[in-house]
Amino acid sequence: MSEKKVFEYEIGGKKYTQEALVWAQIKQLKNLLSGTRMPEDLNVMSVIDTFEEAMPKAVAIVLREDGQKLKEKNIDDLAEMFEEHLELETMVDVVENFFLCNRIGSLLQKIGKVFGNLTNKIDLTSLTEQLQHSQKETSQKKTKSSGNTHRKKAAHT
């Protein structure tokens, strides 16, 4: 197992750390960057153009203020502060260190391997047949409800 990487920054007079993402941060980044497409011509300006609106918020998601719990972070306020105080060089460091903390390529390979191995072990044909069989048993055409019975009219005397 590799050593845990932690990077420290001072932004706007406060100390922040960056380390491997936790699930809550992954979900926040996924929601923030949903629909974003990487430019084909990858250079500093194309990255800035692509992420100019999302970058302060992404940095706010990735960094932790010393002593603050993730649940206590106000992402919008932090992003607004970063827009005023986050220097370009520091932002580039945060992005570079993001990939050092979170070995994305390696993680994707591991996830692919795990799910690849799992799908080989699961008999999906059998599972599909079980679902289809289960659906046939509960089909409304085959099952009558008490609402389908006809009542005879009572004789009035």
Kinemage of the C-alpha trace (Angstrom):
@kinemage 1
@onewidth
@group {chain A} dominant
@subgroup {mainchain}
@vectorlist {calphas} color= white
{ca met a 1} P 0.000 0.000 0.000
{ca ser a 2} L 1.378 3.422 -0.907
{ca glu a 3} L 1.813 6.243 1.577
{ca lys a 4} L -1.000 8.723 1.948
{ca lys a 5} L -0.291 11.997 0.166
{ca val a 6} L -1.357 15.242 1.849
{ca phe a 7} L -0.724 18.674 0.355
{ca glu a 8} L -1.001 21.969 2.211
{ca tyr a 9} L -1.848 25.428 0.906
{ca glu a 10} L -2.340 28.881 2.354
{ca ile a 11} L -5.107 30.809 0.626
{ca gly a 12} L -6.579 34.065 1.867
{ca gly a 13} L -4.674 33.770 5.147
{ca lys a 14} L -6.122 30.317 5.987
{ca lys a 15} L -4.549 26.864 5.770
{ca tyr a 16} L -6.107 24.158 3.617
{ca thr a 17} L -5.178 20.535 2.973
{ca gln a 18} L -5.764 18.220 0.083
{ca glu a 19} L -5.749 14.441 0.269
{ca ala a 20} L -7.489 11.470 -1.296
{ca leu a 21} L -11.175 12.104 -1.966
{ca val a 22} L -13.881 10.585 0.164
{ca trp a 23} L -17.234 9.471 -1.214
{ca ala a 24} L -19.058 12.731 -0.405
{ca gln a 25} L -16.469 14.728 -2.364
{ca ile a 26} L -16.691 12.330 -5.302
{ca lys a 27} L -20.470 12.795 -5.468
{ca gln a 28} L -20.125 16.582 -5.261
{ca leu a 29} L -17.535 16.671 -8.061
{ca lys a 30} L -19.614 14.325 -10.205
{ca asn a 31} L -22.648 16.592 -9.864
{ca leu a 32} L -20.595 19.735 -10.509
{ca leu a 33} L -18.839 18.411 -13.613
{ca ser a 34} L -21.731 16.430 -15.087
{ca gly a 35} L -21.942 17.148 -18.814
{ca thr a 36} L -18.528 18.838 -18.976
{ca arg a 37} L -16.449 17.701 -21.938
{ca met a 38} L -12.679 17.872 -22.027
{ca pro a 39} L -11.299 19.864 -24.979
{ca glu a 40} L -9.518 17.951 -27.721
{ca asp a 41} L -6.681 20.487 -27.810
{ca leu a 42} L -5.558 20.281 -24.182
{ca asn a 43} L -3.628 23.372 -23.079
{ca val a 44} L -3.809 25.866 -20.224
{ca met a 45} L -6.285 28.171 -21.983
{ca ser a 46} L -8.581 25.347 -23.121
{ca val a 47} L -8.703 23.973 -19.568
{ca ile a 48} L -9.430 27.453 -18.183
{ca asp a 49} L -12.177 27.946 -20.795
{ca thr a 50} L -13.709 24.570 -19.982
{ca phe a 51} L -13.630 24.912 -16.208
{ca glu a 52} L -13.677 28.668 -15.622
{ca glu a 53} L -17.080 28.640 -13.910
{ca ala a 54} L -16.627 25.316 -12.115
{ca met a 55} L -12.997 25.613 -10.976
{ca pro a 56} L -13.487 27.664 -7.777
{ca lys a 57} L -16.278 25.325 -6.675
{ca ala a 58} L -14.224 22.235 -7.602
{ca val a 59} L -11.314 23.538 -5.523
{ca ala a 60} L -13.756 24.248 -2.672
{ca ile a 61} L -14.904 20.625 -2.844
{ca val a 62} L -11.379 19.186 -3.007
{ca leu a 63} L -9.715 21.268 -0.265
{ca arg a 64} L -10.393 21.083 3.463
{ca glu a 65} L -9.869 23.999 5.789
{ca asp a 66} L -7.766 22.918 8.768
{ca gly a 67} L -9.955 21.625 11.571
{ca gln a 68} L -13.203 21.760 9.595
{ca lys a 69} L -15.361 18.727 8.870
{ca leu a 70} L -16.573 18.190 5.302
{ca lys a 71} L -20.206 18.402 6.417
{ca glu a 72} L -19.562 21.870 7.844
{ca lys a 73} L -18.149 23.305 4.601
{ca asn a 74} L -20.176 25.881 2.732
{ca ile a 75} L -19.011 25.155 -0.825
{ca asp a 76} L -20.560 28.281 -2.354
{ca asp a 77} L -19.013 30.666 0.200
{ca leu a 78} L -15.645 28.958 -0.093
{ca ala a 79} L -15.770 29.095 -3.917
{ca glu a 80} L -16.574 32.817 -3.755
{ca met a 81} L -13.584 33.382 -1.463
{ca phe a 82} L -11.341 31.352 -3.802
{ca glu a 83} L -12.390 33.539 -6.735
{ca glu a 84} L -10.841 36.489 -4.924
{ca his a 85} L -7.830 34.864 -3.254
{ca leu a 86} L -6.800 31.722 -5.180
{ca glu a 87} L -3.735 32.490 -7.275
{ca leu a 88} L -3.343 30.789 -10.648
{ca glu a 89} L -0.137 29.029 -9.607
{ca thr a 90} L -1.821 27.606 -6.501
{ca met a 91} L -4.824 26.505 -8.559
{ca val a 92} L -2.513 24.662 -10.968
{ca asp a 93} L -0.803 23.029 -7.956
{ca val a 94} L -4.196 21.933 -6.590
{ca val a 95} L -5.098 20.350 -9.945
{ca glu a 96} L -1.718 18.632 -10.286
{ca asn a 97} L -1.834 17.361 -6.697
{ca phe a 98} L -5.404 16.155 -7.214
{ca phe a 99} L -4.036 13.553 -9.613
{ca leu a 100} L -1.229 12.649 -7.227
{ca cys a 101} L -3.675 12.124 -4.330
{ca asn a 102} L -6.256 10.324 -6.425
{ca arg a 103} L -4.610 8.022 -8.890
{ca ile a 104} L -7.616 8.125 -11.194
{ca gly a 105} L -6.202 5.879 -13.924
{ca ser a 106} L -5.181 3.228 -11.426
{ca leu a 107} L -8.513 3.450 -9.619
{ca leu a 108} L -10.461 3.087 -12.851
{ca gln a 109} L -8.406 0.030 -13.775
{ca lys a 110} L -9.068 -1.528 -10.365
{ca ile a 111} L -12.790 -0.800 -10.574
{ca gly a 112} L -12.920 -2.268 -14.080
{ca lys a 113} L -11.066 -5.356 -12.929
{ca val a 114} L -13.326 -5.855 -9.891
{ca phe a 115} L -16.528 -5.436 -11.883
{ca gly a 116} L -15.118 -7.479 -14.756
{ca asn a 117} L -14.393 -10.319 -12.347
{ca leu a 118} L -17.796 -10.012 -10.721
{ca thr a 119} L -19.720 -10.092 -13.993
{ca asn a 120} L -17.843 -13.248 -14.979
{ca lys a 121} L -18.932 -14.881 -11.703
{ca ile a 122} L -22.584 -13.843 -11.896
{ca asp a 123} L -24.799 -15.888 -14.171
{ca leu a 124} L -26.750 -13.033 -15.756
{ca thr a 125} L -28.728 -15.423 -17.988
{ca ser a 126} L -30.042 -17.255 -14.950
{ca leu a 127} L -30.857 -13.974 -13.230
{ca thr a 128} L -32.753 -12.710 -16.303
{ca glu a 129} L -34.722 -15.948 -16.545
{ca gln a 130} L -35.627 -15.737 -12.850
{ca leu a 131} L -36.898 -12.180 -13.293
{ca gln a 132} L -38.963 -13.110 -16.354
{ca his a 133} L -40.410 -16.155 -14.579
{ca ser a 134} L -41.270 -14.048 -11.542
{ca gln a 135} L -43.038 -11.481 -13.732
{ca lys a 136} L -45.145 -14.187 -15.418
{ca glu a 137} L -46.331 -15.485 -12.054
{ca thr a 138} L -47.668 -12.090 -11.035
{ca ser a 139} L -49.178 -11.170 -14.398
{ca gln a 140} L -52.641 -9.611 -14.015
{ca lys a 141} L -54.009 -11.673 -16.913
{ca lys a 142} L -53.377 -14.846 -14.954
{ca thr a 143} L -54.402 -13.558 -11.524
{ca lys a 144} L -57.947 -12.527 -10.760
{ca ser a 145} L -58.635 -10.066 -8.026
{ca ser a 146} L -61.719 -10.076 -5.874
{ca gly a 147} L -62.902 -7.066 -7.867
{ca asn a 148} L -63.491 -9.254 -10.953
{ca thr a 149} L -66.302 -11.318 -9.457
{ca his a 150} L -69.874 -10.638 -10.576
{ca arg a 151} L -72.587 -10.381 -7.957
{ca lys a 152} L -76.095 -11.540 -8.513
{ca lys a 153} L -78.771 -8.958 -7.984
{ca ala a 154} L -80.712 -9.422 -4.826
{ca ala a 155} L -84.371 -10.241 -5.347
{ca his a 156} L -86.673 -7.475 -4.100
{ca thr a 157} L -89.658 -8.893 -2.287
